[in-house]
Amino acid sequence: MSNVLTLDGRDLTSGPHAPRQFAEAITGPGAGRALVRFEGLDHALNRELSLGLLSSLGPVLSVYPGDGCWSALSVSMAADPGRTHGVGENQLHVDLVDRDLVPRYIALYCVRADPLHGGASATADLWQAADALSGSDRALLAEPVFSYFADADVHGVGGSLERFPVLPARIDGGEPIRFTTKMRPHLDRGELIHAEQPPVTAAAFGRFVDAVFACRSTVRLQPGHLLVFDQHRYAHGRMPLGEGQETIDGDERRLLKQTYVGAGAFGGAR
């Protein structure tokens, strides 16, 4: 991910104006995405410092109250390989895609990298992908004819929308792009879609998926790294972990911590 803005955690956490400088870096030259590198590996302290920075973007959310602000993205051999805790590729998506208040920012803090050298974090610029579509495809995806499965027991993200558009009327960061690759096979089967011509709309979504993957870039986070991105603009996912995870103790496998930030005063514009 060579084009991601990289920031020094020491500089960002010193001085009374550091949080505002962080917010301006994210919404300005960072174009909604940045990698912060903390020098020391006091992970608890780094996460506390991160919360101070993230609060400059908006309210830090406890979407899963049992976890507090930070949820653990650990690895389990028992999990579906393509899901959050799995060992395979977690395809590009926006979290809580069906919710009225899709969290604006996601922050991923690395405690442990995959010792088998896999598990890179992926992001893809949805604005760029939407620009690559034809006007007719964008019009189809802007119709409120899509639905998706609702996550249970989440807080601070509004209710689940019965139907929604994938693309907002204006692609400028004010409203989220409601995208998840995992919707594609359902749409192809005529599920989760309420359009007049489901196959035509499903085909437009498939072209959008292809455009999103063409924009994908990856970074393998290292301990002490914090990746922050605007998920009104960026889809995210995980590349497969290295083969042989079953040979590694659970407390040695990849571990990220994740938190969400709601929309705030420093929301970016296109």
Phi, psi and omega in degrees: 000066187292339184265008178277138179291126180253129184237149180270120182300328180296316181293323186287336185256013178245135177094151185291341183261005184301314180301317179296321179297322177297312180300318181291328176292318180296311187276347179260255184296337179284346180050040175089012184205138178202155175244121178256131180249115174270138185285310180277162182248038168277091191296322180297317179294316180301321180290324176295317177297323179297321180298323177297320178291314184295330181294344176286343179270336183158185181289130174286130187258147169253080185294323177246091191304330178295340181266347190076207182289328186248122174263143181273124173260078181271180182243131178230131177292340181275347184282155171306126184305331183267006181258185188306315186261011183278179183255353181265195178284128171261107191291160187302137184196168170251131180291145175055046191298334184268357189278146180302321181245076178299125179306138186285316184238149170239139175237130179243120179250130183269119172268313177224133171277161177294118180295346178260016167067029174245201173071031177296146175275136182245142170225157179216136183281106182291329177298314180297319180295318179296324178297334183280351182276159172286161178299324180291322177294318178298321180295319179296320182283347177272358178279136181281070186236008184253154174216166180205167182289136183270134172288143180265154172059041174250152187227149175080012183236013179076186180273171177276128180282133179293320176218150182205158172276153171285313179258136174286170180299323177236130180264083184220012179093348180289327178233150182285154165269121188267086189237134165212128178304329185292349175284335191302309182297329178293316180297320180297334178268005180081014179263156175061023182220137186232033183277163177294322178234081185308318181297324180293315180292320178298321179295322177296320177296321178299322177292326177293318176304313180299320180293322179295314181294333176292341180262003187289138170225159186227156173216133177267102184296143177249158180308131182091000178268140177237116177260125180238134178211152179275108184274007162284345181243325187247131164278159180219166179190190180225135174282161183301145172288161179297147180295144179098022180301331181294344180271356184253137175298148182303325182277009175246352181284167179311137177217118171247155170246139184234140171221164182241152177231133177280173180295139181223195188289342186256022179304136184281164175235156181287000000 
